[in-house]
Each structure stands twice: as C-alpha cells, then as structure tokens.
Amino acid sequence: MKLDDVLDLDATAQAECLRRGDVAPIELVDASIARIERLNGSLNAVIAPAFERARAQARDGKLRGPFGAVPFLMKDLGGQEAGAPYCGGMRFLRDAGWTEKADSYLTQRFRAAGMVSLGRTNTPELGLMATTEPEAFGPTRNPWNLDHGAGGSSGGAAAAVAARFVPVAHASDGGGSIRIPASSCGLIGLKPTRGRNSFGPGLGERWNGFSAEFVVSRSVRDTARLLDATSGPMPGDPYFAPPPVVPFATAIAHKPPRLRVGVMTAGPRGDAIDGECCAAVRHAAQLIAGAGHTVEESYPSALDDGENPAAYVDIVAANTARALTTWGKLVGRPVGEPDVEPLTWRIAEHGRSLSAPALLARIEYAHRLGRRLAEWWDSGFDLLLTPTVGAPPPPIGHLSSTPDEPFRGILRAAPYGMFTLPFNMSGQPAISLPLYWTRDGLPIGAQFVAAYGREDLLLQVAAELEGIQPWADRNPQLG
C-alpha cells in the first residue's frame, strides 16, 4: 500500500498497518510530515511543528498502546507538552517564548496510547471565538473551501484532520470548540461529559466546568477507542464522570436500543437559522427514523431562556480576566491592552467588573440550567437532535473584531454557538456528525446530545449512522 493511501486511513487502520509491518513508524511519520509541509502553507493549521522530536520518537520502532506510532497533533490550548511552546493563540506568549515545563495528564494518556505528536495547531486567542483567526498566527482556512474559516476554537486541529495531515487530533470545547470545527470541516466532534477527561495536574477544571478536552476524528471507532484511552480520574481531580458500564469501543459493536429522539429545527427563543442548517438536521432526523427510532419535534424548554447566553458570557469573561492575570504573573510582567486582541481585552474588562457574589450567582444559574435540561431527558427522551451550528462556515474575516468594534466578531458569531454552548453549561456529552454538505460543498454537522455520562449512547448512534451513510470517502481536494 502506498504511504499516501495509509495516510488516508483512520487511526485504527494506521495502527493495524504498523503492527503488521506494512509500514515502519518512521516511514509513516515522515509521510505525515511531508503532507503537512506540502499543504500547510494553504491551510495554516499547524503553527508549531515538532518534526524532529516526532522523528526521534518514531525511530525507536516501539509500538506502544493501541495506536502505536500513529501521527497526531496537539491543539495549542490545553494539552501541555513538556518543552514545547505554548501560546493559546496569544501574541503575548508567542513573543515571550513561553514553553511548558510538564505534560498534562491528557498528554500523558495520548502518548501512552501510542500517539506521536508532530506539533501544535492553531487556535483563536484563549479559545474565545468560533473561528480560528488569531492575530498572532493568522487565519486557518477550511480545506473544503479556502475562502472560508475552519471553525473555532479547534480550527487548526479540524483543518489538519480533514486535510489528512493526521487521522485524529487533540481538541477542546468550552462553548462548541470541538463541535463547531468538526461541523465546519466534515468530521466527528465529541464533547465528552464534564469530568470525563482530566485537566490535571495544572487545573482541576477550566471555565468553571464548561470546558472539556478530547479530539476531532474521522471515524467513530477511533473516537470510541481514544475515549477509552484518555478517560478516567487522575489524582486530585475535583470530580469525574461516571465510568462506562462497558468500554466505549465495546459499546459501538452493538446496535442501540430503539430510542426516543427529540428534534429541534429552530434556534433557541425562535432565532432564525440558515436553511441549509435546517435541512441538515431534517436529513439526520430522516436517517434516524429510517433506522427504526422514534422521532418527534421536541426539545427542553430551558433552551429558550434568554438568560442563558448572558450567564455564559459572564462566567467566560471572569475566567478570561483570571487567565490574563495568571499569564502575566508567569511571564513576569502584566498583560496590558496592547498585548491582546481588542475583543479579549474587553471581555476581560467585563470579567473584572463582576463582583464575587455576582459570579457565584451566575455559576449557580448554570448549575440550575443543567438540572432544568436534565428534566427533559428524565421525562422519557434518550437523545436531542439539533443542527450543530445555525449558519454554514463563514468567509475568512467575517467574524473578526476591530479596535473600533471590539464586539463585532462575537456578535456575528451568535449563530455558531446557539446550539452548542448550553451543553457546556450543563456538562452533558454531545457529538457533531458529518451527515450533510451544502450546495456549495461546505459541510454542516448534526448534533446529538445525551444525558450526563451517556457517551456510549452517542457513540452507538454515531456508529449506526456511519454505517447507513458512510462519510470516510469524502475528501477535500487540496492537491
């Protein structure tokens, strides 16, 4: 088999090729590096290559874990790697030459699973936007149409996987940042249950529990097997998700039971969504109904609460203010307004304006929202089906802000988080699946949401839909 053909396989198949001896670890890593060097100039997905480190790891020839020597990429937000640069999309950290001193627990688990990191991928500053266009590194472009964005904040990871640089890549999600790029780039994007994967040892949680770390991928089996490899509590974690009854990779070998699925085709509070996004969710509903599941128009009424976005923004703003203070102390000088993008500074200013009682009230609201949402699942529904996003991938620049209009980007980004951010607030697992492409050839995902701790159900349904409408052969033509 040609090396280019091996690169087009998912991580599970690449690992099988390595175990059979069809390809040597250094050959596969070199082929992945060559593809990045050929195509990354067009996409700007990888912003901190670590090619020589990866080659040194591959040359020892040892096949560790279930994904021994499979090429991988780390998002430059979370997933700290000892000795590697870390910028979080910030010019401030880039110019300071900041490098991390220790691996995160998640990084350790990726490495134990056998993944070979080739470097770090682009992300918006502090992960605050639904597009990946940081001033520090420039925009990441969508492999399906270079004039459009790849989503955010895991846009670099999603573009790299869609372009077949690597079969799977680290990603994180604080308001949709796994699912939105997965939707934009035609991938699987699972946001795990709160506490499923550890943030340690550096943090107990991020964004007061809104954020989760995992991957974007091209196959359900890769997603399930990697969740088995990464999940579970680590020392000092403040909480953790309930362990699965059986391994996730075992769960997907079985058809799901007949499910009751609620479908949401309009935006929360009746907000309009693009017709292509509505078509995407209706197409997914038809597939689910055709598989024998019960489908009905229904969704949790708590999603229509107009306070949801304001509570979310307040909590993220307070965390942004804290992040700037923390980074200033670590680097040795305060982060000033000129050091960050206009939107970041204004969000941080808003966070600083909140009193401690006001922030605690918002956190209590988020917890209450989680209970209100859970009531809908407890009433007899198994899954909620929504569009992942309310609009197709936007042109590059559409979601940018300026010094004169610092909030322009985040206001324009409202359609991209309307279906995703409530489930960061509740901590529930949700997955975006690549089931629909627009007339212009851009992907739009369908999002399935399960009750707390039920990734197994999401993965079973994803595997069922992958069998009904396979997407593995869809490949952007980049040369």
Secondary structure, 3 states (H helix, E strand, C coil): CCHHHHHCCCHHHHHHHHHHCCCCHHHHHHHHHHHHHHHHHHHCCEEEECHHHHHHHHHCCCCCCCCCCCEEEEECCCCCCCCCECCCCCHHHHHHCCECCCCCHHHHHHHHCCCEEEEEECCCHHHCCCCCCCCCCCCCEECCEEEEECCCCCHHHHHHHHCCCCCEEEEEECCCCCHHHHHHHCCEEEECCCCCCCCCCCCCCCHHHCCEEEEEECCHHHHHHHHHHHCCCCCCCCCCCCCCCCCHHHHCCCCCCCCEEEECCCCHHHCCCCHHHHHHHHHHHHHHHHCCCEEEECCCHHHHCCHHHHHHHHHHHHHHHHHHHHHHHHHCCCCCHHHCCHHHHHHHHHHHHCCHHHHHHHHHHHHHHHHHHHHHHHCCCCEEEEECCCCCCCECCCCCCCCCCCCHHHHHCHHHHCCCHHHHHHCCCEEEEEEEECCCCCEEEEEEEECCCCHHHHHHHHHHHHHHCCCCCCCCCCC
